[in-house]
């Protein structure tokens, strides 16, 4: 009889343990882990802003390097659930001596298309999305033909001071990104995102794009004069290299990069 009682106690204990575990299993259902990767564009010390850090929740990500939708250098794959993009944050740093009032970051989703065009056929275009923070300075609101862009009253002002960092949380943009991505694939099936620094505008009218720095042409609204490859608003060695993201070891002005 005592043997039967012992068996009953054992079964009861097992059932109690399962009862404790079931809520955990239910909570994690539909949130299966999968391999993800993140890439950023090539960073050099002539860039005004660097990507210092990328996290998924509390997890620090080691990104690779990509040119738009094309991977140039693989990053370290990591495990994350289907909500990984909603939990992503990126930290940007203003390396210059000037105040930035507008920042534009472009996201590419390679899972939506391979970007290669077979002969005689049209390849699916990779879906991209632009995150624009801050307001364009007045001079930047002119098109090259002199006409003006529509105002953006909903955009909050940005004042990113020299040396200051800016945190961008993708959770603030996923409601807008998701329907665009899902024109091609289910949002939860995205495994890779590539990040490109598209453009930055400064309080004094200076502008940076991937071709370099330029200033407004006072005689032609909407047009800019390029300042050449040697220009940097400050010193190229300040706030360099990025703390946790890959960078390009290049030579500037004949001086070896530290």
Residue, then its C-alpha position, 0 to 999 in steps of 0.5 A: x500500500x505504501x508503494x502505491x502511495x509513493x507512486x501517487x505522490x510521484x505522479x502528483x508531483x509531476x503533474x504539478x511541475x507540468x502545470x507550472x511549465x504550461x504557461x511558459x510554453x503557451x507564452x512562447x508559442x508562435x515565437x520560435x527562434x531563428x537565425x538573423x543577421x544585421x549589416x551596416x554600410x562601410x564607415x570611414x572617419x570622414x563620415x559625420x555620423x557613425x553607427x556605434x551600437x546595434x542591439x536586439x533587446x539586451x543583446x549586442x549585435x555584431x553587424x556585417x558590412x553591406x552596400x545597400x541590399x548587397x552583403x559585402x562582409x558577413x556579420x555574426x548570426x544570432x538567434x532571435x524570435x519573430x519580433x526581433x525587428x520591433x526589439x531593435x535599437x541603433x545608436x548613432x553618434x555625431x562626430x562633427x563640430x556642428x549641430x545636425x538637424x535632420x538625419x535620414x537612415x535607409x533600411x533594406x530587407x534582402x529577403x524581399x528580393x535578390x537584386x539580380x536581374x536575369x537576362x531578359x527578365x525583371x528581378x524583384x526590387x528589394x524593399x527599402x524604407x527611409x527613417x527621417x528624423x528632424x526637419x529639413x533646413x529651409x534651403x534644403x526644402x528647394x528642388x533643383x528647379x527652384x520649387x519647394x517641397x511640401x512642409x512636414x509639420x508632423x516631424x519633430x525638431x532634431x538638435x543632435x549636438x557635437x559628440x552627442x548620440x541618438x537612439x533610434x528604436x525600430x518599434x517606432x516605425x514597424x507599423x509603417x514598415x510592415x505593410x510595405x514588406x508584406x507586399x512581398x513576404x510575411x513580416x515575421x519571415x524577415x531574417x536580415x536587415x541592412x542599414x545605410x546612413x542616407x543623409x544628414x543636414x546641419x543647422x548652418x546649411x551644410x549637407x552630407x550624402x555618401x558622395x561627401x559634404x556640400x553647401x547651398x549655392x546662394x545663387x541657385x536655390x536647391x543646388x549645392x556646391x561640393x566641398x571635395x573629399x578632404x573636407x570634414x567639419x571638425x577633425x577626422x580623428x575625433x570620436x573615432x573609431x566607432x565603439x562597437x561597429x565595424x569601420x573601414x581602415x582607410x588613409x586620410x590626407x596621407x595620415x594613417x588611420x589610428 
